Amino acid sequence: MLKPVKEQHYIASADTTATETALVDSAKAAKPKVLTPKEVLSWLPYDATPEQQDSAIQAHFKPGPINWSERPDTLHLPGHAVGKDVRIVDLPLYYRESFFSKSHFYHPELPAGRPGVAGDPVPYTIASDNLLTSLLLACFMLGCVAFAQSRDFIFRQVKHFFRVRNEGTSEIAETTGEIRFQMFLAVQTSLLYAILFFLYLRHQRIETFIAEQFVVIGILAALVAGYFLLKTFAHWFVGWVFFGKRKNTQWLKSYLFLVSSQGVLLLPLVMLQAYFELSMQSSIIYVASVLGASKLLSFYKTYLIFFRKKGPFLQIFLYFCALEIVPLFALWGVLTIASNYLKINF
């Protein structure tokens, strides 16, 4: 009794499978086959050029019309109104601008940055600074012109510098041009000392400042010029208190001559240091020699003018240390403090 039932169920299952297969085949036959770019490229020979491949793709695939969505933008915060379109003319500015309005990621038409890897910047040098180069050339040219016109004055100053004058000896008054020449050399001395100190800072690996390099050199030059002015005032005040007007004037003229002579002697050193990379050790020795010679000559001239006829010899050492040595160390301390304020500390 059970055997016929099993055979009938088996026949029904076979008929159902055949019907489903026929339906799938008819659906495949009715659905058109979608052509793919891979299949189109497979029709070409293996050595087809990119131009031939592009022509084949364009022949079988045509761009269709783009139908933009007309639905409203629903990407807004829940509980807030729908955002306004930025294309509205009378829309307020705070609707148009956002945090990313000026970002290059928000505006692909703007350049995002330089291509490649940024290299190391070229280090600053005096030779590459047009302003300082022009100043040094101007100092050299004006110094040559002034020396040619004031040559007799310079030889007369050197001749009378080591001469012991009597009390009744008359002095040759200096002209206005000669005084201007010495003042120009004194300003040049301040500038050259500032450049040498700046080069010393560069040698100490101090290369970043809060301002431009020529501004830093200008500040240092102003400090050196202030040092010479304060020192001149101190000499004048001490000479006015303890010595006569005649000796005080004679000393101030000699002091101005010493300061201007330093500007003449330091100019070749700055040229060699800036344009020919003279070693810092040689530069320090040269500057020390110029300062040492200037202090020795100042000591000698102080003795001839003020203390040659004085009894106590110890006063000259007090005078020299108070007005020559102490201000020099004070200038070094002021320049060091100023450089610490001007440099950038990382």
Backbone torsions as a table, in degrees:
resi	resn	phi	psi	omega
1	MET	NA	-33.0	-176.9
2	LEU	-80.5	-25.7	-175.6
3	LYS	-64.6	-44.5	178.0
4	PRO	-63.0	-33.4	179.7
5	VAL	-65.4	-41.8	179.2
6	LYS	-64.1	-41.4	179.6
7	GLU	-64.6	-39.1	-179.9
8	GLN	-65.8	-40.2	177.5
9	HIS	-65.2	-37.0	-179.8
10	TYR	-67.6	-39.1	179.9
11	ILE	-68.5	-38.4	178.8
12	ALA	-65.5	-38.6	179.2
13	SER	-66.3	-38.8	178.8
14	ALA	-65.8	-40.7	178.8
15	ASP	-65.1	-38.4	178.7
16	THR	-64.6	-41.4	179.9
17	THR	-65.0	-40.8	179.4
18	ALA	-65.3	-37.8	179.5
19	THR	-66.2	-43.1	179.3
20	GLU	-64.1	-38.6	179.3
21	THR	-65.4	-39.2	179.1
22	ALA	-66.2	-37.7	178.1
23	LEU	-66.1	-40.5	178.4
24	VAL	-64.3	-42.3	179.3
25	ASP	-64.3	-39.0	179.6
26	SER	-68.2	-34.7	178.5
27	ALA	-68.0	-40.0	177.4
28	LYS	-64.4	-38.3	179.7
29	ALA	-69.4	-32.8	-178.6
30	ALA	-78.7	-31.2	-178.2
31	LYS	-79.3	126.2	179.8
32	PRO	-70.3	149.6	-178.5
33	LYS	-81.7	130.5	-179.3
34	VAL	-84.9	125.9	-179.4
35	LEU	-85.1	134.7	-179.2
36	THR	-111.9	154.3	177.1
37	PRO	-60.2	-32.5	178.7
38	LYS	-62.7	-41.8	-179.7
39	GLU	-66.8	-37.3	178.2
40	VAL	-65.8	-42.2	179.9
41	LEU	-68.9	-25.9	178.3
42	SER	-70.5	-18.3	178.2
43	TRP	-75.5	-23.1	-177.9
44	LEU	-79.7	157.2	176.3
45	PRO	-66.7	163.6	-174.0
46	TYR	-69.0	-24.2	-178.7
47	ASP	-98.8	25.0	180.0
48	ALA	-68.9	139.7	-179.7
49	THR	-78.0	162.7	176.8
50	PRO	-60.0	-33.0	177.6
51	GLU	-65.1	-41.0	177.3
52	GLN	-66.1	-39.0	177.6
53	GLN	-64.5	-40.8	179.0
54	ASP	-65.8	-38.4	178.8
55	SER	-65.5	-39.1	179.0
56	ALA	-65.5	-39.8	179.9
57	ILE	-66.4	-44.0	-179.5
58	GLN	-66.3	-28.0	179.7
59	ALA	-73.6	-29.6	-175.5
60	HIS	-102.9	-15.2	-177.8
61	PHE	-127.5	124.1	179.1
62	LYS	-113.6	133.1	179.4
63	PRO	-67.5	132.1	-179.9
64	GLY	-90.9	166.8	178.7
65	PRO	-67.6	145.2	180.0
66	ILE	-95.2	121.3	179.4
67	ASN	-104.3	102.4	-179.7
68	TRP	-74.0	148.0	-179.1
69	SER	-73.2	136.2	178.2
70	GLU	-99.9	6.8	-178.9
71	ARG	-75.8	147.5	179.2
72	PRO	-70.1	153.5	179.4
73	ASP	-73.7	122.5	-179.8
74	THR	-107.1	9.6	-178.8
75	LEU	-86.3	78.7	176.7
76	HIS	-141.9	167.8	-177.3
77	LEU	-68.3	142.3	177.2
78	PRO	-62.8	135.7	-178.6
79	GLY	89.4	-4.4	179.5
80	HIS	-111.5	157.8	180.0
81	ALA	-71.6	162.9	179.9
82	VAL	-68.4	138.0	-179.3
83	GLY	-63.7	151.8	-178.5
84	LYS	-88.1	153.0	-179.4
85	ASP	-75.2	130.9	-177.7
86	VAL	-72.0	-10.9	179.4
87	ARG	-81.9	-2.8	177.3
88	ILE	-70.4	132.3	-172.9
89	VAL	-68.9	-47.0	-175.5
90	ASP	-87.0	22.4	179.3
91	LEU	-75.0	134.2	179.6
92	PRO	-60.3	159.9	-174.9
93	LEU	-67.8	-34.1	-178.5
94	TYR	-69.7	-14.2	172.8
95	TYR	-81.5	-31.1	-177.1
96	ARG	-78.7	-38.7	-176.4
97	GLU	-89.9	148.0	177.9
98	SER	-144.5	-173.7	-179.2
99	PHE	-65.3	-30.4	-177.0
100	PHE	-103.4	15.3	-175.6
101	SER	-64.9	-39.2	-178.3
102	LYS	-99.6	11.0	179.2
103	SER	-81.1	142.3	178.7
104	HIS	-70.5	-17.2	175.5
105	PHE	-74.8	-29.3	179.1
106	TYR	-81.0	-23.0	179.5
107	HIS	-120.5	93.8	-178.3
108	PRO	-68.2	-15.2	179.6
109	GLU	-76.3	-16.7	177.9
110	LEU	-86.0	147.6	178.9
111	PRO	-68.3	135.5	-177.3
112	ALA	-87.9	-11.5	-178.8
113	GLY	152.2	173.1	-179.6
114	ARG	-75.9	142.3	178.6
115	PRO	-76.3	153.1	177.3
116	GLY	86.3	-169.6	-177.3
117	VAL	-104.8	129.6	-179.9
118	ALA	-68.7	133.6	179.7
119	GLY	-88.1	177.2	178.8
120	ASP	-72.3	135.2	179.4
121	PRO	-67.2	151.1	179.1
122	VAL	-70.1	127.4	-178.1
123	PRO	-65.2	151.2	-178.6
124	TYR	-75.9	137.8	175.5
125	THR	-136.9	155.5	177.6
126	ILE	-64.6	-34.6	-177.8
127	ALA	-65.8	-28.1	-179.9
128	SER	-89.7	-3.4	179.7
129	ASP	-91.6	113.9	-177.0
130	ASN	-67.2	-36.1	-177.9
131	LEU	-66.3	-50.4	-178.9
132	LEU	-68.1	-35.4	176.0
133	THR	-62.6	-40.5	177.3
134	SER	-65.7	-38.8	178.4
135	LEU	-65.1	-42.2	179.9
136	LEU	-66.5	-41.2	177.3
137	LEU	-65.2	-38.7	177.8
138	ALA	-65.3	-40.7	177.1
139	CYS	-61.9	-41.2	-179.9
140	PHE	-65.8	-46.0	-177.1
141	MET	-69.5	-45.0	178.4
142	LEU	-65.9	-35.4	176.7
143	GLY	-64.2	-40.0	177.8
144	CYS	-65.5	-43.0	179.2
145	VAL	-65.0	-44.0	-179.4
146	ALA	-66.7	-36.3	178.6
147	PHE	-67.0	-37.9	178.4
148	ALA	-65.6	-34.6	-178.8
149	GLN	-85.6	-24.8	-177.1
150	SER	-115.2	30.4	-177.7
151	ARG	-66.3	-41.2	179.2
152	ASP	-65.0	-36.8	178.6
153	PHE	-65.0	-41.2	-179.5
154	ILE	-65.8	-44.4	179.1
155	PHE	-64.1	-35.5	178.5
156	ARG	-68.7	-38.3	177.8
157	GLN	-65.6	-42.8	178.7
158	VAL	-65.4	-37.8	-178.6
159	LYS	-66.9	-42.9	-177.4
160	HIS	-85.7	-6.6	-177.6
161	PHE	-68.2	-38.3	-176.7
162	PHE	-98.7	4.3	-178.5
163	ARG	-90.1	139.4	177.0
164	VAL	-89.7	115.0	-177.4
165	ARG	-91.6	145.3	175.3
166	ASN	-80.5	168.9	-176.0
167	GLU	-67.7	-35.8	-175.9
168	GLY	-92.8	6.3	-178.1
169	THR	-76.0	132.0	178.6
170	SER	-83.8	148.9	-179.3
171	GLU	-108.0	149.6	177.0
172	ILE	-82.2	122.9	-178.8
173	ALA	-71.0	143.3	180.0
174	GLU	-84.1	143.2	178.7
175	THR	-79.7	169.9	179.1
176	THR	-65.7	-38.4	178.4
177	GLY	-64.6	-37.3	179.1
178	GLU	-69.0	-36.9	177.5
179	ILE	-68.3	-41.1	177.1
180	ARG	-62.3	-38.8	177.7
181	PHE	-60.8	-43.9	178.9
182	GLN	-68.8	-36.9	177.3
183	MET	-65.1	-39.3	176.3
184	PHE	-61.4	-43.0	178.5
185	LEU	-67.7	-31.5	177.0
186	ALA	-67.6	-42.1	175.6
187	VAL	-64.2	-39.0	177.0
188	GLN	-63.1	-36.9	177.1
189	THR	-61.2	-42.8	178.8
190	SER	-63.0	-42.8	179.7
191	LEU	-65.0	-41.7	-177.8
192	LEU	-68.9	-38.7	176.0
193	TYR	-64.1	-38.0	178.1
194	ALA	-65.3	-42.3	178.6
195	ILE	-64.9	-40.3	179.0
196	LEU	-65.7	-39.2	177.1
197	PHE	-68.0	-36.2	176.6
198	PHE	-64.8	-41.2	176.5
199	LEU	-65.4	-33.2	175.4
200	TYR	-66.2	-39.1	175.9
201	LEU	-63.9	-39.2	177.2
202	ARG	-65.0	-34.4	176.9
203	HIS	-67.9	-27.9	177.0
204	GLN	-86.0	16.0	177.0
205	ARG	67.5	29.5	174.4
206	ILE	-102.3	102.7	-171.8
207	GLU	-121.3	-12.2	-177.7
208	THR	-113.8	129.1	-178.4
209	PHE	-128.6	165.7	-179.1
210	ILE	-77.7	-10.1	179.6
211	ALA	-137.1	177.6	177.8
212	GLU	-65.3	158.3	-174.9
213	GLN	-64.3	-39.4	-179.7
214	PHE	-68.9	-28.0	174.8
215	VAL	-68.5	-40.8	177.9
216	VAL	-62.6	-43.2	178.2
217	ILE	-64.6	-37.7	177.2
218	GLY	-63.4	-39.7	178.0
219	ILE	-65.5	-43.1	178.3
220	LEU	-63.9	-40.4	178.1
221	ALA	-64.3	-38.0	176.9
222	ALA	-64.1	-38.0	177.7
223	LEU	-66.0	-41.1	178.7
224	VAL	-66.5	-41.6	177.5
225	ALA	-63.0	-39.3	175.6
226	GLY	-63.5	-34.8	176.2
227	TYR	-62.2	-45.3	179.7
228	PHE	-66.4	-37.5	178.9
229	LEU	-66.9	-45.7	178.4
230	LEU	-64.4	-36.5	178.8
231	LYS	-68.0	-39.4	176.4
232	THR	-63.0	-42.3	177.6
233	PHE	-63.3	-40.5	179.5
234	ALA	-64.3	-41.7	177.3
235	HIS	-62.5	-43.1	-179.7
236	TRP	-64.8	-40.9	-178.3
237	PHE	-67.3	-44.4	179.3
238	VAL	-65.4	-42.5	178.1
239	GLY	-65.9	-33.6	178.4
240	TRP	-69.9	-31.5	-178.2
241	VAL	-81.3	-46.5	-170.6
242	PHE	-102.7	-19.9	-176.1
243	PHE	-127.0	175.8	-177.6
244	GLY	-83.8	170.6	-178.6
245	LYS	-66.4	-38.1	-177.7
246	ARG	-64.5	-46.4	179.1
247	LYS	-67.5	-36.0	179.1
248	ASN	-64.1	-43.5	177.8
249	THR	-65.1	-39.7	178.5
250	GLN	-63.2	-39.7	179.2
251	TRP	-69.6	-40.0	179.4
252	LEU	-63.0	-36.9	176.0
253	LYS	-65.4	-42.2	178.1
254	SER	-66.0	-38.5	178.5
255	TYR	-65.5	-41.1	177.4
256	LEU	-63.8	-37.2	177.5
257	PHE	-66.0	-38.6	178.0
258	LEU	-66.2	-42.0	179.8
259	VAL	-65.5	-43.9	179.1
260	SER	-66.6	-31.9	177.8
261	SER	-66.6	-34.0	177.0
262	GLN	-63.0	-36.8	177.5
263	GLY	-64.1	-36.0	177.4
264	VAL	-69.4	-39.4	-177.0
265	LEU	-76.3	-28.1	-177.1
266	LEU	-85.0	-18.2	-178.0
267	LEU	-61.2	-45.8	176.2
268	PRO	-60.9	-35.3	179.1
269	LEU	-64.7	-44.6	179.8
270	VAL	-64.0	-39.5	177.4
271	MET	-61.6	-45.8	179.4
272	LEU	-66.2	-38.8	-179.2
273	GLN	-70.5	-37.4	-174.5
274	ALA	-82.8	-37.3	-171.0
275	TYR	-111.6	-15.4	-179.2
276	PHE	-124.1	6.5	173.5
277	GLU	54.6	53.6	174.0
278	LEU	-64.6	144.1	-176.9
279	SER	-64.6	147.5	-178.3
280	MET	-66.8	-32.7	178.7
281	GLN	-63.8	-42.9	177.7
282	SER	-66.2	-36.4	179.0
283	SER	-66.0	-40.7	179.2
284	ILE	-64.5	-40.6	178.1
285	ILE	-63.8	-40.5	179.6
286	TYR	-64.9	-46.7	-179.8
287	VAL	-64.0	-41.3	178.3
288	ALA	-63.2	-36.4	177.9
289	SER	-66.8	-42.0	179.1
290	VAL	-65.3	-44.4	179.0
291	LEU	-65.8	-41.3	179.1
292	GLY	-63.3	-44.0	178.1
293	ALA	-64.2	-38.9	178.8
294	SER	-64.7	-40.6	179.9
295	LYS	-69.5	-37.4	177.8
296	LEU	-65.1	-43.1	177.6
297	LEU	-65.9	-37.2	176.9
298	SER	-64.9	-40.2	177.4
299	PHE	-63.7	-42.1	-179.9
300	TYR	-65.8	-43.7	-179.4
301	LYS	-68.6	-34.2	176.2
302	THR	-63.9	-40.5	178.5
303	TYR	-64.7	-43.4	-178.2
304	LEU	-66.1	-37.0	-173.9
305	ILE	-85.2	-45.3	-169.0
306	PHE	-104.1	-38.6	-165.8
307	PHE	-117.4	13.1	-177.8
308	ARG	-71.2	-34.0	-178.9
309	LYS	-106.6	11.5	178.6
310	LYS	-88.6	149.5	-179.3
311	GLY	-76.9	-60.0	-177.9
312	PRO	-70.9	118.1	-176.9
313	PHE	-81.9	-15.4	-176.6
314	LEU	-71.0	-22.0	-177.7
315	GLN	-63.6	-31.6	-178.9
316	ILE	-66.3	-34.2	177.6
317	PHE	-69.5	-38.2	176.1
318	LEU	-65.2	-43.3	178.7
319	TYR	-63.1	-43.2	-177.0
320	PHE	-69.2	-42.4	-179.5
321	CYS	-68.6	-37.5	-176.6
322	ALA	-74.2	-33.1	-174.0
323	LEU	-109.9	-5.2	-179.2
324	GLU	-123.9	-50.5	-174.6
325	ILE	-79.7	-48.9	-178.3
326	VAL	-62.3	-45.6	176.7
327	PRO	-62.1	-30.9	179.1
328	LEU	-66.5	-44.3	176.6
329	PHE	-68.1	-34.0	176.8
330	ALA	-65.1	-38.4	177.1
331	LEU	-62.7	-42.2	178.5
332	TRP	-62.2	-41.1	178.4
333	GLY	-66.0	-39.8	179.2
334	VAL	-66.1	-42.3	178.3
335	LEU	-64.7	-37.9	178.6
336	THR	-66.3	-43.5	178.3
337	ILE	-64.7	-41.1	179.6
338	ALA	-64.6	-38.5	178.1
339	SER	-65.9	-34.0	177.2
340	ASN	-67.8	-32.2	176.7
341	TYR	-77.5	-29.2	-176.2
342	LEU	-84.3	-27.4	-178.4
343	LYS	-81.7	159.6	178.2
344	ILE	-96.3	119.0	179.4
345	ASN	-93.3	120.2	-179.6
346	PHE	-88.6	NA	NA
